[in-house]
């Protein structure tokens, strides 16, 4: 007999007794290749089998476990065999329990009279005692009774061909033989209980609270691992990079602020103090600026740009869409022209320069086109990325590579849940800008069923008649097989419905010159109603637009709905956001009610994460976030903050 090598946590599962090629293949489908992964296979729930319930003691509505023997079973069909119920009767000596599966005729293949079973479920009736669709487990092999009975028993996710009892026994025995091999992943960061104890609590809890204690420990280890990866970027920056002096001398900012038609908010002033301190620090600025829709982030970006220009360096600003880049170009040109500061636009389809002098310091604004190799951004002191969530970390690094460790400010009007911000942007300092510029009226939001559409369009016409403008947003450009409304089809219908007012479309498949022409005419009031996709969610600022209608709104996330709503309410007139929906799904209804009642983007971001989860919120591929087995962004805010703090202390980061 060949000698087995010593078992380690890195051993393949085939090194375990009883795991041959077939079993290994089944475990692989669960993502389990090595012993360490088997020990981290998380139960999906637990059953308290310390005291099995007798049939005679069952109560209606209770959820419990009963052990007994099948004394009768059979399948009944009707309606030409399109409907069925499979039922067996379980006898435990004290009474009989009826277990039923509706419209699952294949269940009769799995059971027969004489089988000894454990069943788990909710008692629906007592005369006779009945459980529908219970979970079941064969109760043979009483040699393993200590594993499957008389304790709090873990119930694991399975795959085809893999039995619950076999997997539970494998994990139980593997943990017993390997517990001494389990070491702390990060011994320099102490956070009890020990990792070995956490695995014991996970797979062999003595109370129903133990699994949560285990989850928190293993969750913390996951967050620490992620923070080490993130903070290594910051450590490298602090060790290698010498900051460029870009705090400025106020000669341009003073004039700029005097020409603004309003005063800066307290939130803008606070953020600018933080930015100026960063621009004059020893380490290049790495700052995330969060501000709700319409809070004035662009003005802050302009001030940071002027600080850099005053210091003798150039600025580059990257936006995710041509519409947003062109709007920034128009704003910066209007603001900086009196200051004789050059502004330049670079997109894939356009290059526009307003240079006072070829050697003049300048602000270059563009889209992804700025990342192209042939774009040379000389003497770069500050990089600004707007709507950071639209770009990945690789793109951010490539943009920074255009200079010699320039300062970086990333901005977003899509508020990020705090726990997510500490991970996605954990290497950045975070500024959260509170407050809104004066003179704005809160937006009123209404949810209306499709049956009320006629009244909604009458209201839109009334507002346009008063001289206002409106947006109408649809989720699709072309007609959808699911019947979702589309920009192209609905634009034609709205031209008839909203006549004599001018209705035009805007979507991502239009040529750049077409989009620019439409936005120019909407901006000067020639177009009354703009029908668009979510392309308008960022970068559109028309103060006279006071009405927004969103159809099939359930297809948008809360953050996106909030961004869309932020296109109105930018002037002093009362604004209205009307959501037309035909979807009665519980989640959609809950989401839209939250949207209707809440104007706070940060609160909506937290609710969005609860409803959609992190993966749908940020896109795992784009964000680079790992697939956590134990970490939960909705539950683990304190753990995330603790992990970040301890890792930064360990790396001696400021």
Secondary structure, 3 states (H helix, E strand, C coil): CCCCCCCCCCCEHHHCCCCCHHHHHHHHCCCCCEHHHHHCCCEEEEEECCCCCCHHHCCCCCEEEEEEEEEEEEEEEECCCCEEEEEEEEECCCCEEEEEEECCHHHHHCCCCCCEEEEEEEEEEECCEEEECCEEEECCCHHHHHHHCCCEEEEECCCCCCCHHHHHHHHHHHHHHHHHHCCCCCCCCCCCCCHHHHHHHHHCCCCCCHHHHHHHHHHHHHHHHHHHHHHHHHHHHHHHCCCCCCCCCCHHHHHHHHHCCCCCCHHHHHHHHHHHHHHCCCCCCEEEEEECCCCCHHHHHHHHHHHHHHCCCEEEEECCCHHHHHHHHHHHHHHHHCCCCEEEEECCCCEEEECCCCCCCEEEEECHHHHCCCCCCCCEEEEEEECHHHCCHHHHHHHHCCCCCCEEEEEECCCCCHHHHHHHCCCCEEEEECCCCCCCCCEEEEEEEHHHHHHHHHHHHHHHHCCCEEEEECCECCCCCCCCCEHHHHHHHHHHHCCCCCEEEECCCCCHHHHHHHHHHHHCCCCCEEEECHHHHCCCCCCCEEEEEEECHHHCCHHHHHHHHCCCCCCCCCEEEEEEECCCCHHHHHHHHHHHHCCCHHHHHHHHHHHHHHHHHHCHHHHCCCCCCCCCCCCCHHHHHHHHHHHHHHCCCC
